[in-house]
């Protein structure tokens, strides 16, 4: 048990709650014990009394009285909660394709939701609990992908990074490239799609539809596309770039082209004479291939994600070559 200490708040602890600061430095100290120390004035900040939710700032001095534990403590017992956290961390590690001190970038697999919802028990936002920093800061989502869409997902590691990345998305300073396998071939090899979309409730859940300009609840949606390759007139590989970021935007715009995305459970429409290609999995063939976005601190972040196994299988079956897809310049 050490004597009274005066510990300085570091620059990267700015704005941290005092109880969280103690959790970082003295993880073995119980919250109830800390509350008693605060109420009795044994814990102080710059000589003044403080509360558990006091926000501390760099350079302030925290008075730490003698404690029955060492700084940093010892690891707690292995529990079901810690085992689950380790497992979730392993899932994130397998998805990780880029990291630095401000961001993580994941290649999200098809079928994994980004956030929770009705009937969703496992999602990226929940998994991120396993990667809280030593200061207790949980990585933050700054954009979304549909559950069945795979590919690049950027996550901020700090609050300030999240603010800057979110602003880049709002200001449309971000460029995103998606790859899609669609039924048929668009009439024009490249072009722009500009529509209004509105959400409607269906027995199969929310669905977006093309709406008239001025219709209540409708949002403007703009996408660009080009045909990368095709297999006769049956299938084509589209590179798509959303300018806006509406729900299901690319999926609806592919349908508007008359070329719905293969495996799309909500928007794929085919006549009775069209057969699903043999050997191809009936799963959504839409992949967030690449993102270019201003880095929160320096230069540009430019990350590319490999296609998911079911799309690789389809590309091999058709004979498409990945090298044919020239990504954004």
C-alpha positions in Angstrom: 0.0 0.0 0.0 1.6 3.2 -1.2 1.3 6.6 0.4 -0.6 9.7 -0.9 0.3 10.4 -4.6 -0.3 13.4 -6.8 -0.7 12.1 -10.4 -0.9 14.5 -13.5 -3.6 14.0 -16.1 -2.0 13.3 -19.5 -2.9 15.0 -22.8 -4.7 12.0 -24.2 -6.9 11.8 -21.1 -8.6 15.1 -21.8 -12.3 15.1 -21.0 -12.2 11.6 -19.4 -14.5 11.0 -16.4 -12.7 10.7 -13.1 -14.2 7.3 -12.4 -13.0 6.1 -15.8 -9.5 7.5 -15.1 -9.4 5.4 -11.9 -10.6 2.4 -13.8 -7.7 2.8 -16.2 -5.0 3.4 -13.6 -6.4 1.2 -10.8 -8.6 -1.5 -12.4 -8.7 -3.4 -9.1 -10.4 -0.5 -7.3 -14.1 -1.1 -6.9 -16.6 1.7 -7.7 -18.1 1.6 -4.3 -14.7 2.1 -2.7 -14.0 5.0 -5.0 -17.3 6.6 -4.1 -16.4 6.5 -0.4 -13.0 8.1 -1.1 -14.7 10.9 -3.1 -17.4 11.5 -0.5 -14.8 11.8 2.2 -12.6 14.1 0.2 -9.6 11.7 0.1 -9.6 11.9 -3.7 -9.3 15.5 -5.0 -8.6 17.2 -8.4 -6.3 20.3 -8.2 -6.9 20.3 -4.4 -10.7 20.5 -4.8 -13.4 18.0 -4.1 -14.6 16.0 -7.1 -17.3 13.6 -8.2 -17.2 10.4 -10.1 -18.5 12.2 -13.3 -16.1 15.1 -13.0 -14.4 15.6 -16.4 -10.6 16.0 -16.0 -8.2 18.0 -18.2 -4.5 17.7 -19.1 -2.2 19.0 -16.4 -4.6 18.7 -13.6 -3.4 16.8 -10.5 -5.4 14.0 -9.0 -4.8 13.2 -5.3 -4.7 9.5 -4.8 -4.8 8.3 -1.2 -3.2 5.1 0.0 -5.0 2.2 -1.8 -5.1 -1.5 -1.0 -4.1 -2.3 -4.6 -1.2 -1.6 -6.9 -1.5 0.7 -9.8 -2.8 -1.2 -12.9 -3.9 -4.0 -10.5 -3.8 -7.6 -11.5 -6.0 -9.2 -14.1 -9.4 -10.5 -12.9 -10.6 -14.1 -13.0 -11.5 -15.6 -16.4 -15.3 -15.3 -16.6 -17.9 -16.0 -19.3 -17.9 -12.3 -20.0 -14.2 -12.1 -20.5 -14.2 -15.2 -22.7 -16.9 -13.7 -24.9 -14.9 -10.5 -25.1 -11.9 -12.4 -26.3 -13.9 -14.3 -28.9 -15.4 -11.0 -30.2 -12.0 -9.5 -30.3 -10.8 -12.5 -32.4 -13.7 -11.9 -34.9 -12.7 -8.2 -35.3 -9.1 -9.2 -35.8 -10.0 -11.5 -38.6 -12.0 -8.7 -40.3 -9.3 -6.0 -39.8 -7.5 -4.8 -43.0 -6.0 -1.5 -41.8 -5.4 0.3 -38.5 -3.5 3.3 -37.1 -3.9 5.4 -33.9 -7.1 7.0 -35.2 -9.0 4.5 -37.3 -9.8 0.8 -37.8 -10.9 -0.4 -41.3 -12.7 -3.7 -41.5 -13.7 -6.0 -44.4 -17.2 -6.8 -43.1 -18.5 -10.2 -44.2 -21.8 -10.6 -45.8 -24.5 -11.5 -43.3 -23.1 -9.6 -40.3 -25.2 -6.6 -39.3 -23.4 -3.3 -38.5 -25.9 -2.4 -35.7 -28.5 -4.1 -33.7 -32.2 -4.3 -34.6 -35.2 -6.6 -34.6 -34.0 -10.1 -34.4 -30.3 -9.1 -34.5 -28.2 -10.4 -31.7 -24.7 -10.2 -33.2 -23.4 -7.1 -34.9 -20.2 -5.0 -35.4 -21.2 -2.3 -32.9 -21.6 -5.0 -30.3 -18.3 -6.6 -31.2 -16.5 -3.3 -30.8 -17.1 -3.5 -27.0 -14.2 -5.9 -27.0 -11.8 -3.3 -28.3 -12.4 -0.5 -25.8 -9.2 1.4 -25.3 -7.4 1.5 -21.9 -9.2 4.7 -21.3 -12.5 3.0 -21.8 -13.2 4.6 -25.1 -15.2 2.3 -27.5 -14.5 2.6 -31.2 -17.3 4.5 -33.0 -19.1 3.7 -36.2 -19.1 6.5 -38.7 -21.0 4.9 -41.6 -23.1 1.8 -42.4 -23.3 -1.1 -44.7 -26.4 -3.3 -45.3 -26.3 -6.6 -43.4 -25.9 -8.6 -46.6 -23.4 -6.2 -48.2 -19.8 -7.0 -47.6 -16.7 -4.8 -47.7 -15.0 -1.7 -46.4 -16.2 -0.4 -43.0 -14.4 2.5 -41.4 -14.5 2.8 -37.6 -13.1 5.7 -35.5 -10.9 4.9 -32.5 -11.4 8.3 -30.8 -14.2 10.8 -30.3 -12.4 13.5 -32.3 -11.6 11.1 -35.2 -15.3 10.1 -35.3 -16.4 13.8 -35.5 -13.9 14.5 -38.4 -14.9 11.3 -40.3 -18.6 12.0 -39.9 -18.1 15.5 -41.2 -16.3 14.1 -44.3 -19.2 11.9 -45.0 -21.7 14.8 -44.6 -19.6 17.0 -46.8 -19.4 14.2 -49.4 -15.6 14.3 -49.4 -15.6 10.5 -49.4 -15.5 8.4 -52.6 -16.7 4.8 -52.4 -16.6 2.1 -55.0 -18.9 -0.9 -54.9 -18.7 -4.0 -57.1 -22.0 -5.7 -58.1 -23.0 -8.7 -60.2 -26.3 -8.0 -61.9 -28.9 -9.6 -64.1 -28.6 -8.5 -67.7 -26.6 -5.6 -69.2 -27.5 -1.9 -68.9 -28.4 -0.1 -72.1 -25.7 2.4 -71.6 -22.2 1.3 -70.5 -22.0 4.0 -67.9 -24.1 6.8 -66.5 -25.7 8.6 -63.7 -28.9 7.7 -61.8 -30.8 10.5 -60.0 -34.0 9.6 -58.2 -36.1 10.2 -55.1 -36.4 7.3 -52.7 -38.9 6.8 -49.9 -39.1 4.0 -47.3 -42.2 1.9 -47.1 -43.2 -1.0 -44.8 -43.7 -4.4 -46.3 -44.4 -7.9 -44.9 -40.7 -8.6 -45.5 -39.5 -5.5 -43.7 -38.5 -2.0 -44.8 -38.2 -1.5 -48.6 -37.2 1.6 -50.6 -39.1 2.6 -53.7 -38.7 5.3 -56.3 -40.8 8.3 -55.4 -41.9 11.5 -57.0 -40.0 14.7 -56.3 -41.7 16.4 -53.3 -43.3 13.2 -52.0 -43.4 13.2 -48.2 -40.4 11.5 -46.7 -38.6 11.1 -50.0 -34.8 11.8 -50.2 -32.7 12.5 -53.3 -30.4 9.7 -54.3 -27.6 10.0 -56.9 -25.3 7.1 -58.1 -22.8 6.6 -60.9 -22.1 3.3 -62.6 -20.1 1.7 -65.4 -20.0 -1.8 -66.9 -16.7 -3.5 -66.2 -17.4 -6.8 -67.9 -20.3 -8.9 -69.0 -21.2 -12.6 -69.7 -23.2 -12.4 -72.9 -26.5 -10.6 -72.2 -27.2 -12.6 -69.0 -24.9 -11.1 -66.4 -22.7 -8.0 -66.0 -20.2 -6.7 -63.5 -21.0 -3.2 -62.5 -18.7 -0.7 -60.6 -21.0 1.6 -58.7 -20.3 4.8 -56.9 -22.9 6.4 -54.6 -22.8 10.1 -54.4 -25.4 10.2 -51.7 -25.8 7.6 -49.0 -29.5 6.5 -48.8 -30.7 3.2 -47.5 -30.5 0.4 -50.2 -29.6 3.1 -52.7 -27.4 1.0 -55.0 -29.8 -1.9 -54.8 -32.7 0.2 -55.9 -30.7 2.0 -58.6 -29.6 -1.3 -60.1 -33.3 -2.3 -60.3 -34.1 1.0 -61.9 -31.5 0.2 -64.6 -33.4 -3.0 -65.2 -30.5 -5.0 -63.9 -31.2 -6.1 -60.3 -28.3 -7.4 -58.2 -27.9 -11.1 -58.1 -29.1 -12.7 -54.9 -30.9 -9.5 -53.6 -33.8 -10.8 -51.5 -35.7 -7.5 -51.6 -35.2 -6.1 -55.1 -34.3 -9.0 -57.5 -37.0 -9.3 -60.1 -36.7 -11.8 -63.0 -39.1 -13.2 -65.5 -40.1 -16.9 -65.4 -37.7 -17.7 -68.2 -34.6 -16.6 -66.3 -32.7 -19.3 -64.4 -30.3 -18.7 -61.6 -26.8 -19.7 -62.9 -25.8 -23.2 -61.7 -23.1 -23.3 -59.1 -23.7 -19.7 -58.1 -24.8 -19.0 -54.5 -28.1 -17.2 -54.1 -26.6 -14.4 -51.9 -26.4 -10.7 -52.4 -23.6 -9.9 -54.8 -22.8 -6.4 -53.7 -19.4 -5.5 -52.2 -18.0 -2.2 -50.9 -14.7 -2.5 -52.7 -12.8 0.7 -51.9 -13.0 3.9 -49.9 -11.0 7.1 -50.2 -11.7 9.5 -47.3 -9.7 12.4 -45.6 -7.8 10.9 -42.7 -8.8 12.5 -39.3 -5.3 13.7 -38.8 -3.2 13.5 -42.0 -3.6 13.1 -45.8 -6.0 10.6 -47.3 -7.1 7.1 -46.2 -7.4 4.8 -49.2 -8.3 1.2 -48.4 -9.4 -1.7 -50.7 -11.2 -4.9 -49.5 -11.1 -8.3 -51.1 -14.3 -9.8 -52.3 -16.2 -12.3 -50.1 -15.9 -16.0 -50.9 -19.3 -16.3 -52.6 -18.5 -13.5 -55.1 -15.0 -14.9 -55.7 -16.7 -18.2 -56.6 -19.1 -16.4 -59.0 -16.3 -14.5 -60.7 -14.4 -17.8 -61.2 -17.5 -19.5 -62.5 -18.2 -16.7 -65.0 -14.6 -16.1 -65.9 -14.3 -12.5 -64.8 -10.8 -11.3 -63.9 -10.5 -9.1 -60.8 -7.7 -7.2 -62.5 -10.2 -5.9 -65.1 -11.9 -3.8 -62.5 -9.9 -0.6 -62.5 -10.6 1.0 -59.1 -11.1 4.8 -58.6 -8.1 6.9 -59.7 
